[in-house]
Amino acid sequence: MHRVLVTGGSGFLGSHLCERLLENGDEVICLDNFFTGRRKNVEHLVGNRRFELVRHDVVEPILLEVDRIYNLACPASPVHYQYNAVKTVKTSVMGAINMLGLAKRVKARILQASTSEVYGDPERHPQSESYWGHVNPIGPRSCYDEGKRVAETLFMDYHRQNAVDIRIARIFNTYGPRMHPSDGRVVSNFIVQALRGEDITLHGDGSQTRSFCYVDDLVTGLMALMEVEGPDAHLPVNLGNPVESTILEIAQAVLALTGSSSRIVLEPLPVDDPHRRCPDMARAQRLLGWSAQVAWADGLKRTADWFRRETILE
């Protein structure tokens, strides 16, 4: 049993991770400032004696006694991370500094939730961890992209300079229950629009691709990475599903699943939106023996069923 801190623990991904850690027998401190995280995501955990919910912003230091730190705190969708770009950078950079400082003091192992956005609009396909990326450092998405890249730099420097025990997960597109209904991400957008009978807004011509990993698989990968040992355990690891789909195919799948009569409407592609995104999973398979298991059709149905139950659709 470990005493685990999850920053951003009431968010989409963090809440699923907290749940699984409790099932694993761990003690969990869920830390969140509730900017994009929602208290309702973890309300069902509050009665558990091994769960503690703390309202706190990782931009400010905090001192806790823990064995493991999952640093997930940061808005993860363009709508949310561009809302206050400076705050997004501070969350990634100051949050990493504060959590790494905590890990150094209490000798905890710490995992950084990085992102496939560190690869930018990639010129190499699929993207392996050795690829340095093709990123616009001054564009509207850079507050998130560059913030996460600096966080990775800090993690590696704390490892080299202070022997902090680090793990870095480069997370590709994830979907599932508890996605924020207004976060602007493809799967949640399309499902909500389809269930409401609204036009499905597809940016670009729909030929751009993404690779979607169901949240349960992603959490399994994060926990496997946290506990892996060995000389390469500190290196970045892609976590995602290598099955690639076009955005148009995703919209059509959502329409077919929901039986919606919504129309697909094309809108301009946002600035610096990646055209192709797909992980090379060789390192994750070699280090962790991990690969995504939930089929797209199954995961999409579970996600749509959850959104149907959400009161925002009433």
N, C-alpha and C positions, 0 to 999 in steps of 0.2 A: 504493500500500500504506500502511495506517495501523497504528499500534500502539494496540490497543484494549483497554480495561479493561471487563470485564463483571462487575458485582457481582451476586451471586446466580447465578453462571454455571453451577453444577451442578444447578440446579433444573430443573423441567419446561421452562419457556420459555427460560431462560438457556442450557441445554445445546444446544438446537436453534439458538439464535443463535450460540453459539461455533462450532458445526459449520459454519454457513453463512459466518461471517466467515473461517474458515480456507479454505473453498472459494473465497472471494473473493480469497485471497492475502494477507490481513491477518495481523499478529502479534497473538495474543490472550493476555491475562492473565485467567484465570478466578479470581475471588475469591469465597469462600464460607465460612460458618462451619458448614455441614452440619447446620443445625437442621432444615430441610425439604428442602434439596438433598441429592442422593445421589451419592457418588463414582462409583458404577457408571454414572451418566448420562454421564460424561465420560471414563471409563477408556479408551475406544477412541481418545481424542484425545491421551492422555498421551505417546505415542511421537512425535508430530509436533514437529519442532524449532521450529515457530512457536507452540507452545502451552505455556503455563505455568500450573500450578495452585497457588494460594496459599490456605492456610487462614487466614482473617482475618474479623473481625467489623467491619462498617462503622460500628458505634457508636464504634469507636476510629479515630483518624486514621491515614492511611498515606500515604507519599510515593512516588510512582512517576512515571516519565517516559512519558507517553502522549499521543496525539493525540485520541482519542475515548473517552468514558466512557458506557456504558449502565448506568444505575443501576436494577437490577432487584431488589436485595436487599430482601426482606420476605416473610413468610408471606402467602399469597394466598387461602387457604381459611378459612372461619369456624372449623372445627375447630382449625386450627393458629394462626390469629392471635388467637383467644380463649383459647388455652392459657395464654399469659402476656401479658396485654393491655398492661401497662406496657412490657414489652420490645418489643412490636409498635410502640407509639408511638415509643419511643426509636430503633428501627431506621429508621422512616420519617423522623423529624425530625433526629436526630443523624446518621444516614446521609446525608441530603440536605446538611446543613451541611458534613460532612467531604468529601463528593464535590465539592460546589460550591467549597469552599476549595481542593481539589486542582486542579480545572479552572481556577480563577482563577490559581493559582500557575504552572501549566505551560501556560496558554493553550489548553486542550483544549476541544473542543465536547462538551457533555454532554446526554444524553437521560434524562429521568425517566420511568420506567414508572409512570404514574398509573393510574387505574382508573375504570370506570363507576360505582363506588360513591360517587364524589364527588357524583353526582346523587341519592343516597339512594333513597327510595321515590318516584319522580318523579311530579309532577302534570302534566308536559308530556310529550307522546308524539308521535313519537319524540324522543329527547334530542339537542339540538344543543349545541355548545360554548358558546353564549351563555346557556344555562340555568344558573342558580345553584344549583339543587338543592333538595331537600326532605329534610333530614338531621336525625336526632336526635343532638345532640352529646353526650348522656350515656347512650346506650343501649349494649347489650352489643357491638354491631358498630362503635361509634364509634372504638375504638382503631385500627381499620384505616381507616375512612372519613375521620376527622378527621386522622389521621396523614398520609394522602395529600393531603388538602386543604392542610395546613400545608406539605408538601413543595412543592406547586405555588406557594404563596405565596413560599416561600424562593427558588425558581427565578426567579420573576418579579422579586423584589427584587434578587437578585444580577445579573440582566440589566439592570435599570434603574440600579442603583447602581454596579455594577462592570463593566458591559458584558460579562458572561460570555455566551458563545454557547450558548444553551439550546434544547432541543427538549422538548416535553411530549406524551406519548402517553397518551390515556385509553383503556385497553384494556378491551374488553367480553369476555364469557365466551369463553374459549379452551379447546380440547380437542385431544387427540391422544396419540400414544405418549409414554411417560415421565411421564404424570400419576401423582402419588403415589397408590397404591391405597387408602390410608386417609385421603385428604384431605377426604372428605365432600362433594365437589362432585358435581353431578347426574350427569354423564356417567360418570365413573369409578365412582361408587357403584352406578349401575344396571347397568353392564356387569359389575362384579365380583360383585354379588349374583346376576345372571342366570346367569353362568357357574358359580357355586357352587351354583345351585339354591336359593338362599335367597329369602325374601320380598323383593320390591322395595319399599323404604320411600319412599313419596311423601308429602311434607309439604304440608299444606293439601288442597284438593280437586282439585289438578292443573290448575286453570284459569290459574294465574299463568304468565307467559311469560318466555322468555329468547331471546337471539339468539346462536348459537354459531358461532365462527370457528375453522377448522382451523389448527393451530399453524404449518404451513408458510406459509400466507397471512399470518398475523400477523407472522412474522419478516420476510417480504418488506416488509410495511408499516413495521415499525420501521426497517429499513435504508434504506428510501426516505425516511422522515422525517428520519433522521439526516443524510442528504446533501442534502436540499432546501435551496435558497437563496431569498432574497427577503425583503421587508419584513415578511411575516406568518409567517415560518418559526418564530418563537419562540412563537407562539400555540398553545394546546392543540389537539390533533387527535384526534378519535375514530378508533379502529381496531377494527373488528369487522365482523360480517356482519349486514346489516339484515333477513335472513330470520328471521321470528319464529315460535317454536313454543311450544305449551303444554307444561308439565312432563309432563302425561299423555301427550301425543303422543310425547314423547321416550322415556318408559318403554315405550310400545307398540312404538316403532321398535326399541328394544333387544331386547325379547322376540321380535319377528319375526326380527331378524337372527341372534340366538343360538339360536333354536329352544328356548328355555328354558321349563320348565313352572312357573317361579316365579309366585307370586301377587303382585298389586299390593295393598299394605296402606297405608291412609291414616294419617298421624300428624299431630299439631298443627303448625301453621306456626310457625317460629321468630320471636321478637320482631324487629320492624322488617324482616322479609324483604320485599324489593321485589315488588310485584304485577306490574309490567310493566317490561321493560327492552329497549330497542331503539335502536340508534344512528342518528342522522341523519348520513349519510355525505357530505354535499355538500362540506364543507371538505376532506376527504381526497381526494375525486375531483378537486377544483379544484387543490389544492396539489401533490398527489403523483401524480395520475393513477392512483390505486390503488383496487382493489376486490377483495373476496374472490372466489376462483376455484374452490375445491374444494367440490363439492356435498356436502350433508349426508350423503347415503347413502354416498358414497365415503369421506368422512372418518370416519364412524362405523364402517365396515367395517375401515379401517386401524387404528383405535383398538382395536376389539374383537380383531382378530388379534394385536395387540401384547400385550394383556392375557392372551390365551390362552397366549402363550409365557412369561409371567411365572411364576416359581416359586411365587409366593404363592398361586396357584390350585391347586397340587398337593395 
